């Protein structure tokens, strides 16, 4: 079979020397001066270099020569005592990017830390690191922390050391697939055989699938235990959640360092789904979440952020630290972290920033965020655009039932289908009523009140017993709603009293209400 090698200078999946060169060239204001040979010489303190050699290293079809690696190994040793050892190399790269000679700069490290070009270069390389399966999770977390603290110089040094000393090249496609699997399992107690057995069962599942999955779980297979625990947690086994059974399965998987199992066990302790939320149990939950973070679970970062935001034991309330955790999760495209950031900035009345975070989440398909973006567009909080409001409300409906935001049904019914809206959509009373019932059956009190008023109006026009029964049904549901309180009762009764005073409602209806 022919060996297939990957190019390392034309994609966003590798933190490589070739992609470093590509980014510098793309960022350079003067493309003519951003020659690969010149960049290479500036990186390695050379006078000249053969173009063919540089091309081979950049494409990734050859490993970087030992003499060039040795230059950076020497610099790495000196870096422990002389932090500025890489400053000249990075300043030279900035000269290429900005098209300005920075020969006379005194404090180079401080200059790099404050340079917008340096920050953008470090951030782009960091984004490559997140996508590179050969990069360990703790390394990307380290890069993120350095960027957060505006230690741009240190971040660039770490990135240069990786692309020159640690990045494997050339990369064979078949070897990479094997390495991806090894990296996934690297920090766990799970063997590749466990994964193979689990996948084999999933791919050939039949009538004995549940029995076979339980046997696999009893044998200590982490994936089988996680799946059974997940299914019990969400009620997919009996039609209702059985948290104790879920906990037992998930705990086995967590002890084998299954990242998501650690997250779920930790979250069960923190929310009180299991246990009593005693300080001892909250500490256990936090420990599981920390372990999940170390294993690369993004949801755990978000949950620890929630703990800091609310001051849940053993953590003290600290919004700044909470934001830092949300940002780490958001960097990994975790929609709920974007939501949490949006809420913080909305509470601070920084609506443009809040909208930016909500939009990031909505564009990942998160239902609540889609509805929120729809609200921003409809109300003109940042920009009024009814077409976009209609679009995002409808996007909210595409989510699965566990995360679907039913307020979107209410908003579409009341603000669009009830009367129609210009060229956005036509009036559609059938859909208006259907959407209100979908919202009301999922706890949206406003939808019930809207239905009550709608049926009263229909009854007054048609005097049909059909609408009389619907009024009674909706009024009962309003009173049974969890959000029903004195203010709602007053609102409903005042509406009915208004009709009674005007004698617009029959005595029959008055008596029954």
Residue pairs with C-beta under 8 A, 6 or more apart in sequence:
3 172
3 174
4 172
4 173
4 174
5 60
5 61
5 170
5 171
5 172
5 173
6 14
6 60
6 170
6 171
6 172
6 173
6 176
7 18
7 59
7 60
8 14
8 16
8 17
8 18
8 19
8 58
8 59
8 60
8 167
8 169
8 170
8 171
9 16
9 17
9 18
9 19
9 21
9 22
9 58
9 59
9 60
10 18
10 22
11 19
12 19
12 127
12 128
12 131
13 128
13 131
13 132
13 133
14 60
14 128
14 131
14 132
14 134
14 167
14 171
15 125
15 128
15 129
15 132
15 134
15 135
15 159
15 162
15 163
15 167
16 60
16 128
16 163
16 167
16 169
17 57
17 58
17 60
17 64
17 163
17 164
17 167
17 169
18 57
18 58
18 59
18 60
19 128
19 163
20 125
20 159
20 160
20 163
21 36
21 39
21 40
21 58
22 58
23 121
23 124
23 125
24 34
24 39
24 93
24 96
24 97
24 121
25 31
25 34
25 36
25 39
27 97
27 117
27 120
27 121
27 124
28 34
28 96
28 97
28 99
29 97
29 98
29 99
30 96
30 99
33 96
33 99
34 96
34 97
36 51
36 54
36 55
36 58
37 48
37 49
37 51
37 54
38 96
39 93
39 96
40 46
40 49
40 54
40 57
41 47
41 48
41 49
42 89
42 92
42 93
42 96
43 89
43 92
43 93
43 160
43 164
44 68
44 71
45 71
45 89
53 65
56 62
57 64
57 65
57 169
60 169
60 170
60 171
61 169
61 170
62 169
62 170
63 168
63 169
63 170
64 164
64 169
68 164
69 164
69 165
72 160
72 161
72 164
72 165
73 165
75 85
75 86
76 161
76 165
78 85
79 85
79 86
79 157
83 109
84 108
84 109
86 153
86 156
86 157
86 160
87 108
87 109
87 112
87 153
88 108
89 160
90 108
90 112
90 118
90 153
90 156
90 157
90 160
91 102
91 105
91 108
91 111
91 112
93 121
94 102
94 112
94 115
94 117
94 118
94 121
95 101
95 102
97 117
97 121
98 117
102 108
102 111
105 111
109 153
112 118
112 152
112 153
112 156
113 150
113 151
113 152
113 153
114 150
115 152
118 152
118 153
118 156
119 147
119 150
119 152
121 156
122 143
122 146
122 147
122 152
122 155
122 156
122 159
123 147
125 143
125 156
125 159
125 163
126 140
126 143
126 144
126 147
126 155
126 159
129 135
129 139
129 140
129 143
129 159
129 162
130 140
130 331
130 332
133 176
133 179
133 180
133 183
134 167
134 168
134 179
134 183
135 162
136 183
136 186
137 294
137 295
137 296
138 294
139 158
139 162
141 328
142 158
143 155
143 158
143 159
144 327
144 328
144 331
146 152
146 154
146 155
146 158
147 155
148 324
148 327
181 192
181 195
182 192
185 191
185 192
185 195
187 257
187 294
187 295
187 296
188 222
188 256
188 257
188 258
188 259
188 295
189 222
189 255
189 256
189 257
190 222
190 223
190 256
190 257
190 258
194 221
194 222
194 223
195 223
197 216
197 221
198 216
198 221
198 223
198 224
198 227
201 209
201 212
201 213
201 216
201 224
205 212
213 224
213 227
213 228
214 224
214 228
216 224
217 224
217 225
217 228
217 249
217 252
220 252
220 256
222 252
222 253
222 256
222 257
222 258
222 261
223 253
223 258
225 249
225 250
225 252
225 253
225 256
225 258
225 261
226 249
226 250
226 253
226 258
226 260
226 261
228 237
228 249
229 245
229 246
229 247
229 248
229 249
229 250
229 253
229 261
229 264
230 236
230 246
230 250
230 264
231 237
232 241
232 242
232 243
232 245
232 246
232 249
233 241
233 243
233 246
233 250
233 264
233 268
234 241
234 402
235 241
235 242
237 245
243 268
243 273
243 274
244 274
246 264
246 268
247 265
247 268
247 274
250 261
250 264
250 265
250 268
251 261
251 265
252 261
253 261
254 261
254 262
254 264
254 265
254 288
254 291
257 291
257 295
258 295
259 292
259 295
259 296
259 297
259 300
260 292
260 297
260 299
262 288
262 289
262 291
262 292
262 295
262 297
262 300
263 288
263 289
263 292
263 297
263 299
263 300
263 303
265 285
265 288
266 284
266 285
266 286
266 287
266 288
266 289
266 291
266 292
266 300
266 303
267 273
267 285
267 289
267 299
267 303
268 274
268 275
268 285
269 275
269 277
269 281
269 282
269 284
269 285
269 288
270 277
270 282
270 285
270 286
270 289
270 303
270 307
270 312
271 277
275 281
279 313
279 314
282 312
282 313
282 314
283 313
283 314
286 304
286 307
286 314
286 315
289 300
289 303
289 304
289 307
290 300
290 304
292 299
292 300
293 300
293 301
293 304
298 329
298 332
298 334
298 337
299 329
299 334
299 336
301 325
301 326
301 328
301 329
301 332
301 334
301 337
302 325
302 326
302 329
302 334
302 336
302 337
302 340
304 315
304 325
305 321
305 322
305 323
305 324
305 325
305 326
305 329
305 337
305 340
306 312
306 322
306 340
307 315
307 322
308 315
308 316
308 317
308 318
308 319
308 321
308 322
308 325
309 317
309 319
309 322
309 340
309 344
310 317
311 317
311 318
319 344
322 340
322 344
323 341
323 344
325 337
326 337
326 340
326 341
326 344
327 337
327 341
328 337
329 336
329 337
330 337
330 338
330 341
330 357
330 360
333 364
335 360
335 361
335 364
335 365
335 366
335 369
336 361
336 366
338 357
338 358
338 360
338 361
338 364
338 366
338 369
339 357
339 358
339 361
339 366
339 368
339 369
339 372
341 354
341 357
342 354
342 355
342 356
342 357
342 358
342 361
342 369
342 372
343 354
344 354
345 351
345 353
345 354
345 357
346 354
351 376
351 381
351 382
352 382
355 373
355 376
355 381
355 382
358 369
358 372
358 373
358 376
359 369
359 373
361 368
361 369
362 369
362 370
362 372
362 373
362 392
362 395
365 395
365 398
365 399
366 399
366 403
367 396
367 397
367 398
367 399
367 403
367 404
367 405
367 408
368 396
368 403
368 405
370 392
370 393
370 395
370 396
370 399
370 405
370 408
371 392
371 393
371 396
371 405
371 407
371 408
371 411
373 388
373 392
374 388
374 389
374 390
374 391
374 392
374 393
374 396
374 408
374 411
375 381
375 389
375 411
376 382
376 383
377 383
377 384
377 385
377 386
377 388
377 389
377 392
378 384
378 386
378 389
378 411
378 415
386 421
386 422
386 424
387 424
389 415
390 412
390 416
390 421
390 424
390 425
393 408
393 411
393 412
393 416
394 408
394 412
396 404
396 405
396 408
397 404
397 408
397 409
399 405
404 442
406 438
406 439
406 442
406 443
406 444
406 447
407 439
407 444
409 435
409 436
409 438
409 439
409 444
409 447
410 435
410 436
410 439
410 444
410 446
410 447
410 450
412 431
412 435
413 431
413 432
413 433
413 435
413 436
413 439
413 447
413 450
414 432
414 436
414 450
415 421
416 424
416 425
417 425
417 427
417 428
417 429
417 431
417 432
417 435
418 427
418 429
418 432
419 427
420 426
420 427
420 428
433 451
433 454
436 447
436 450
436 451
436 454
437 447
437 451
439 446
439 447
440 447
440 448
440 451
440 474
440 477
443 481
443 482
443 483
445 478
445 481
445 483
445 484
445 488
448 474
448 477
448 478
448 481
449 478
449 488
449 491
449 492
451 470
451 474
452 471
452 474
452 475
452 478
452 492
452 495
453 495
455 467
455 470
455 471
455 474
456 467
456 471
456 495
456 496
456 499
456 505
458 464
458 467
459 467
459 468
459 471
459 505
459 509
460 499
460 504
460 505
463 506
468 508
468 509
468 512
471 509
471 513
472 512
472 513
475 492
475 513
478 484
478 488
478 492
479 489
481 488
496 505
496 513
499 505
500 510
